[in-house]
Amino acid sequence: MLDAAWYAVAVRSNFERIVAQSLRQKEYEVFLPSYLSKRRWSDRTKVVECALFSGYLFCRMDLRQRVPLLNTPGVASIVGIGKCAVPVEDCEIAALQRLVESGLPVAPWPFLKAGQFVYINRGPLAGVEGIVIAAKNRSRLVVSVEMLQRSVTVEIENDWAEPSRPAYSRSAEYMPACQPASLSYATVRRSL
């Protein structure tokens, strides 16, 4: 797959795991980040595994190989602008993978655009960038996926973070792998 990139795939609600399994059988590289959530019913409370981005999963593929993916039961579409699929930044996927692999408790979070950008310089998330927020007297790191306009949060220690500018505002010598397109999704959408 020479032109492979990560794409967000919209799927039917609560079908994320089933679609991920079907796509893996079709030999697609799939990333379905998940988290543990306590769900309460009238007679019991249970911890269940839920998709971190409800209704979405990520698939690394060459767009020329999209037809089998789109024909998979439960797949609604590939996320993009209009009818044009747009890849998710590799650095956003890498940050999400680091969060999930860290073993720290993660949870969905409302998408945030403004706030203090930080660089995590130690701990299990060293090298990850995001926005720091305060919640319940603790610091939390928010990592966002621009294309989906969704975010994920993870609790961090205050001494892990140092102030930073977003990766796309620094020169290529500091972070060459994370250079977003010149127009953001929101900018393109407003101009349509």
Secondary structure, DSSP 8 states (H G I E B T S, - for coil): -TT-EEEEEEE-TT-HHHHHHHHHHTT-EEE--EEEEEEE-SS-EEEEEEESSTTEEEEEE-GGGHHHHHTSTTEEEE-EETTEE--B-HHHHHHHHHHHHT-S-EEEE----SSEEEEE-SSTTTT-EEEEEEETTEEEEEEEETTTTEEEEEEE-GGGEEE---GGGS-TTT-TT----SS-HHHHHHH-
